[in-house]
């Protein structure tokens, strides 16, 4: 995984509540076993009409919005436990998802795959939506070390919580196996001391 320390980006607003994993990546696209290529079918049924043409009303197809941060409505990632939802969001190029509530399994899958879910208060979420709507070029800064998210123009800042182990992994670009490998000499020393 890539290291995540600090990110400053514009944001894509998705002010829809209860977005489930089947809306994020429909079940018919779950046949692949590699993480690559899932981004092209992110929100497939919302991004495209049944005839395959782009739905220009959908936020990801709206040219005024872009960036590596998705600001979503509450209860994001509910539904099934499919890890492919986090794969699709990350493969699309989004590095951070902000919401006032995440489904637990989605949150865990995101952290395991280099996607940072940031839970903020409903009030701060609304402030983000309002600010982005007024100015789609608004820059949002995410500082993982400080555990803060900031609207750069107004300096409005919020803190967020993250599991300390997952934070360390993201900062170092580790998945669980990378973490074990990084501690190989200590593990080997421990094993030798036991025999």
C-alpha positions as CSV (number, residue, x, y, z in Angstrom):
1,X,0.0,0.0,0.0
2,X,1.0,3.6,-0.5
3,X,1.9,5.6,2.6
4,X,-0.8,8.1,3.8
5,X,0.5,11.0,5.8
6,X,-1.2,14.2,4.6
7,X,-3.6,14.9,1.7
8,X,-4.9,18.2,0.3
9,X,-7.5,17.9,-2.3
10,X,-10.8,19.1,-3.7
11,X,-13.8,16.9,-2.8
12,X,-16.7,15.1,-4.5
13,X,-20.0,15.5,-2.6
14,X,-22.4,12.6,-2.3
15,X,-25.1,13.8,0.0
16,X,-27.0,10.5,0.0
17,X,-27.7,8.6,3.2
18,X,-27.6,4.8,3.6
19,X,-25.4,4.1,0.6
20,X,-24.9,0.3,0.7
21,X,-22.1,-1.8,-0.8
22,X,-24.3,-3.0,-3.6
23,X,-24.7,0.6,-4.8
24,X,-21.0,1.2,-4.4
25,X,-20.1,-1.9,-6.5
26,X,-23.1,-3.9,-7.9
27,X,-22.9,-7.7,-7.3
28,X,-22.6,-8.5,-11.0
29,X,-19.1,-7.0,-11.0
30,X,-17.7,-9.2,-8.2
31,X,-16.3,-11.9,-10.5
32,X,-12.6,-10.7,-10.5
33,X,-10.2,-11.8,-7.8
34,X,-7.7,-9.0,-8.3
35,X,-8.3,-5.5,-6.9
36,X,-7.6,-3.9,-10.2
37,X,-10.3,-2.5,-12.4
38,X,-13.1,-2.2,-9.9
39,X,-13.0,1.6,-10.1
40,X,-14.6,1.7,-13.5
41,X,-17.7,0.2,-12.1
42,X,-17.9,2.3,-8.9
43,X,-21.5,3.4,-8.5
44,X,-22.2,1.8,-11.9
45,X,-26.0,2.0,-11.7
46,X,-25.9,5.6,-10.6
47,X,-23.1,6.7,-13.0
48,X,-24.7,5.2,-16.2
49,X,-28.1,4.8,-17.7
50,X,-29.4,1.4,-18.7
51,X,-28.3,2.1,-22.3
52,X,-24.7,2.6,-21.1
53,X,-24.7,6.4,-21.5
54,X,-23.3,8.6,-18.7
55,X,-25.7,10.0,-16.2
56,X,-24.4,13.6,-16.2
57,X,-26.6,14.4,-13.2
58,X,-24.6,12.1,-10.9
59,X,-21.9,13.7,-8.9
60,X,-19.0,11.6,-10.2
61,X,-19.9,12.6,-13.7
62,X,-20.3,16.3,-12.9
63,X,-17.2,18.1,-14.2
64,X,-17.3,20.7,-11.5
65,X,-16.4,18.1,-8.9
66,X,-13.1,16.2,-8.7
67,X,-10.6,15.1,-6.2
68,X,-9.4,12.3,-4.0
69,X,-11.9,12.9,-1.2
70,X,-15.5,11.7,-1.2
71,X,-17.8,13.4,1.2
72,X,-20.8,11.1,1.8
73,X,-24.1,11.0,3.7
74,X,-24.5,9.2,7.0
75,X,-24.4,5.4,7.2
76,X,-22.1,5.0,4.3
77,X,-21.0,1.4,3.4
78,X,-24.0,-0.4,5.0
79,X,-25.3,-3.7,3.6
80,X,-23.1,-6.7,2.7
81,X,-19.6,-7.2,3.9
82,X,-18.0,-7.1,0.4
83,X,-14.4,-5.9,0.5
84,X,-14.8,-5.0,-3.2
85,X,-16.6,-1.8,-2.2
86,X,-13.4,-0.4,-0.6
87,X,-11.4,-1.8,-3.6
88,X,-13.7,0.1,-6.1
89,X,-13.5,3.4,-4.2
90,X,-9.7,3.2,-3.9
91,X,-9.2,2.0,-7.5
92,X,-11.2,5.0,-8.7
93,X,-8.6,7.3,-7.1
94,X,-10.4,8.2,-3.9
95,X,-8.1,8.1,-0.9
96,X,-10.5,9.4,1.8
97,X,-14.2,9.0,2.5
98,X,-15.8,11.4,5.0
99,X,-19.2,10.7,6.6
100,X,-20.9,11.1,10.0
101,X,-21.3,7.3,10.3
102,X,-19.8,4.2,8.6
103,X,-20.9,0.6,8.7
104,X,-18.2,-1.2,10.9
105,X,-17.3,-3.8,8.3
106,X,-16.9,-1.3,5.5
107,X,-14.7,0.9,7.8
108,X,-12.5,-2.1,8.6
109,X,-12.3,-3.1,4.9
110,X,-11.3,0.4,4.0
111,X,-8.5,0.7,6.5
112,X,-7.2,-2.7,5.4
113,X,-7.0,-1.5,1.8
114,X,-5.4,1.9,2.1
115,X,-8.7,3.9,2.1
116,X,-9.1,6.3,5.0
117,X,-12.7,6.6,6.4
118,X,-13.1,9.8,8.5
119,X,-16.1,10.0,10.8
120,X,-17.1,13.6,11.7
121,X,-20.1,15.1,13.4
122,X,-23.3,15.6,11.4
123,X,-22.8,19.4,11.8
124,X,-19.3,19.3,10.4
125,X,-20.5,17.0,7.6
126,X,-23.1,19.6,6.7
127,X,-20.5,22.3,6.8
128,X,-18.4,20.4,4.3
129,X,-21.4,19.8,2.0
130,X,-22.3,23.5,2.1
131,X,-18.8,24.7,1.5
132,X,-18.2,22.4,-1.5
133,X,-21.6,23.3,-3.0
134,X,-20.7,27.0,-2.8
135,X,-17.2,26.5,-4.1
136,X,-16.3,23.1,-5.8
137,X,-12.6,24.2,-5.8
138,X,-12.6,24.2,-2.0
139,X,-9.4,22.5,-0.7
140,X,-9.8,20.0,2.1
141,X,-6.7,19.0,4.1
142,X,-6.5,15.6,5.8
143,X,-3.6,15.2,8.3
144,X,-3.4,11.6,9.5
145,X,-0.6,12.2,12.0
146,X,-2.6,15.0,13.7
147,X,-5.9,13.2,13.0
148,X,-7.5,16.4,11.7
149,X,-9.6,17.4,8.7
150,X,-9.6,21.1,7.7
151,X,-11.5,23.2,5.2
152,X,-8.4,25.2,4.0
153,X,-10.2,28.5,3.1
154,X,-12.0,28.9,6.4
155,X,-9.6,27.0,8.6
156,X,-12.6,25.1,10.0
157,X,-11.1,22.0,11.6
158,X,-12.4,18.7,13.0
159,X,-10.6,15.9,14.8
160,X,-11.2,12.3,14.0
161,X,-10.6,9.0,15.7
162,X,-8.6,6.1,14.2
163,X,-7.4,2.8,15.6
164,X,-3.7,3.3,16.6
165,X,-2.5,0.1,14.8
166,X,-4.4,1.0,11.6
167,X,-3.0,4.6,11.8
168,X,0.6,3.2,12.0
169,X,-0.1,0.9,9.1
170,X,-1.4,3.7,6.9
171,X,1.4,6.1,7.8
172,X,4.0,3.4,6.8
173,X,2.1,1.9,3.9
174,X,1.7,-1.4,5.6
175,X,-0.9,-4.1,5.2
176,X,-1.0,-6.7,8.0
177,X,1.7,-8.9,6.3
178,X,4.0,-5.9,5.7
179,X,3.7,-5.1,9.4
180,X,4.8,-8.7,10.3
181,X,7.7,-8.5,7.9
182,X,8.8,-5.2,9.4
183,X,9.0,-6.9,12.7
184,X,10.8,-10.0,11.4
185,X,14.0,-9.6,13.4
186,X,12.1,-9.1,16.7
187,X,9.8,-12.1,15.9
188,X,12.9,-14.3,15.2
189,X,14.6,-13.1,18.4
190,X,11.5,-13.9,20.4
191,X,11.3,-17.4,18.9
192,X,15.0,-18.1,19.6
193,X,14.6,-17.0,23.2
194,X,11.7,-19.5,23.7
195,X,13.8,-22.5,22.6
